[in-house]
Amino acid sequence: MSDDKFVDPRLQAREALFQQLHLSTFETMGYARAIQQQVEQNGFDIESDNADFLQLLRDYEVTKNLSKLSESHLESLCEQTNAIIKSKRCANANIAQLCAAATSALNHWRILSEIPLDLRDKEEVTKALKDKFQQNMNTWEYILADLV
């Protein structure tokens, strides 16, 4: 008797994308952590030309543009995020945190949206992913509320 679980071939076909999005989330958190450490060490905000900051801004824009947001609650969060970025009235380190949280949530949203509809409600397939998405959403909303 084998302990191997059946994996739906539709999920296997998307595995490379899922891995890419997980890696992107991991890298995003690395950029945010580097900025946080720099602020803690120096005691002041980062410059707007900071490489990690610029990468977070790019990652957010790319991820947002690749996400299927129409008619989702994420659309308004992106609008609020865009307004804060454009206003330039917040510290760059805070904008970096906002972009990191948004990018992470959007990456999890993208993964969820790639899972076939008939599998999304199966807890053994999506529970951990939905939980992680919700955690990232909560962080994004918390940071937005703090910056508004």
C-alpha positions as CSV (number, residue, x, y, z in Angstrom):
1,M,0.0,0.0,0.0
2,S,1.4,3.4,-1.0
3,D,1.4,6.6,1.1
4,D,1.4,8.7,-2.1
5,K,-1.4,11.1,-2.3
6,F,-3.2,11.8,-5.6
7,V,-2.3,15.3,-6.9
8,D,-4.6,16.7,-9.4
9,P,-2.8,17.1,-12.7
10,R,-4.3,20.6,-13.1
11,L,-2.3,21.6,-10.0
12,Q,0.8,19.9,-11.2
13,A,0.6,21.8,-14.4
14,R,0.7,25.1,-12.4
15,E,3.4,24.0,-10.0
16,A,6.1,26.1,-11.6
17,L,3.9,29.3,-11.3
18,F,3.1,28.5,-7.7
19,Q,6.8,28.0,-6.9
20,Q,7.7,31.3,-8.7
21,L,5.0,33.2,-6.7
22,H,6.2,31.7,-3.4
23,L,9.7,32.7,-4.2
24,S,8.6,36.2,-5.1
25,T,6.9,36.5,-1.7
26,F,10.0,35.2,0.0
27,E,12.2,37.8,-1.8
28,T,9.7,40.5,-1.1
29,M,10.0,39.8,2.6
30,G,13.8,39.9,2.3
31,Y,13.7,43.4,0.8
32,A,11.3,44.6,3.5
33,R,13.5,43.1,6.2
34,A,16.6,44.7,4.8
35,I,14.9,48.1,4.9
36,Q,13.7,47.6,8.4
37,Q,17.2,46.7,9.6
38,Q,18.7,49.7,7.9
39,V,16.2,52.0,9.6
40,E,16.8,50.4,12.9
41,Q,20.6,50.7,12.5
42,N,20.6,54.3,11.2
43,G,17.7,55.7,13.1
44,F,16.1,57.5,10.1
45,D,14.2,56.8,7.0
46,I,15.6,55.3,3.8
47,E,16.3,57.4,0.7
48,S,13.9,57.2,-2.2
49,D,16.6,55.7,-4.4
50,N,17.3,52.8,-2.0
51,A,17.6,49.7,-4.2
52,D,15.4,47.5,-1.9
53,F,12.7,50.2,-1.8
54,L,12.7,50.6,-5.6
55,Q,12.5,46.8,-6.0
56,L,9.5,46.7,-3.6
57,L,7.8,49.4,-5.6
58,R,8.4,47.5,-8.9
59,D,7.3,44.2,-7.4
60,Y,4.1,45.7,-6.2
61,E,3.3,47.3,-9.6
62,V,4.1,44.2,-11.5
63,T,2.2,41.9,-9.1
64,K,-0.8,44.2,-9.1
65,N,-0.9,44.4,-12.9
66,L,-0.7,40.6,-13.2
67,S,-3.4,40.0,-10.6
68,K,-7.1,39.5,-11.6
69,L,-8.6,42.2,-9.4
70,S,-11.7,43.3,-11.2
71,E,-14.8,43.1,-8.9
72,S,-12.7,41.9,-6.0
73,H,-12.2,43.6,-2.6
74,L,-8.5,43.9,-3.5
75,E,-9.2,46.5,-6.1
76,S,-10.0,49.1,-3.5
77,L,-7.0,48.1,-1.4
78,C,-4.8,48.7,-4.5
79,E,-6.4,52.1,-5.1
80,Q,-5.7,53.1,-1.5
81,T,-2.2,51.8,-1.7
82,N,-1.6,53.6,-5.0
83,A,-2.9,56.9,-3.4
84,I,-0.5,56.6,-0.5
85,I,2.5,55.8,-2.8
86,K,1.7,58.8,-5.0
87,S,1.1,61.2,-2.1
88,K,4.7,60.9,-0.9
89,R,3.5,62.0,2.5
90,C,4.6,58.9,4.3
91,A,8.1,57.7,5.2
92,N,9.7,55.5,2.5
93,A,10.1,52.7,5.0
94,N,6.4,52.7,5.7
95,I,5.6,52.6,2.0
96,A,8.1,49.7,1.7
97,Q,6.1,47.8,4.4
98,L,2.9,48.6,2.6
99,C,4.2,47.4,-0.8
100,A,5.6,44.2,0.8
101,A,2.3,43.4,2.5
102,A,0.3,44.2,-0.6
103,T,2.7,42.1,-2.9
104,S,2.5,39.1,-0.5
105,A,-1.3,39.2,-0.4
106,L,-1.5,39.6,-4.1
107,N,0.8,36.7,-4.7
108,H,-1.3,34.5,-2.5
109,W,-4.4,35.8,-4.4
110,R,-2.8,34.9,-7.7
111,I,-2.1,31.4,-6.5
112,L,-5.6,30.9,-5.2
113,S,-7.0,32.2,-8.5
114,E,-5.0,29.6,-10.4
115,I,-6.5,26.7,-8.5
116,P,-9.4,25.3,-10.4
117,L,-12.8,26.3,-9.0
118,D,-13.8,22.7,-8.1
119,L,-10.7,22.4,-5.9
120,R,-10.8,25.8,-4.1
121,D,-13.4,24.7,-1.5
122,K,-11.5,21.6,-0.6
123,E,-9.7,22.2,2.7
124,E,-7.0,19.7,2.0
125,V,-6.1,21.7,-1.1
126,T,-6.5,25.3,-0.1
127,K,-6.8,25.7,3.7
128,A,-3.2,26.7,4.4
129,L,-3.1,28.9,1.4
130,K,-6.3,30.7,2.3
131,D,-5.1,31.2,5.9
132,K,-1.8,32.7,4.6
133,F,-3.7,34.9,2.2
134,Q,-5.9,36.1,5.0
135,Q,-2.9,36.8,7.3
136,N,-1.3,38.9,4.5
137,M,-4.6,40.7,3.8
138,N,-4.9,41.6,7.5
139,T,-1.4,43.0,7.5
140,W,-2.0,45.0,4.3
141,E,-5.3,46.4,5.8
142,Y,-3.6,47.2,9.1
143,I,-0.8,49.1,7.4
144,L,-3.2,50.9,5.2
145,A,-5.3,52.0,8.2
146,D,-2.2,53.2,10.0
147,L,-1.1,55.3,7.0
148,V,-4.4,56.9,6.1
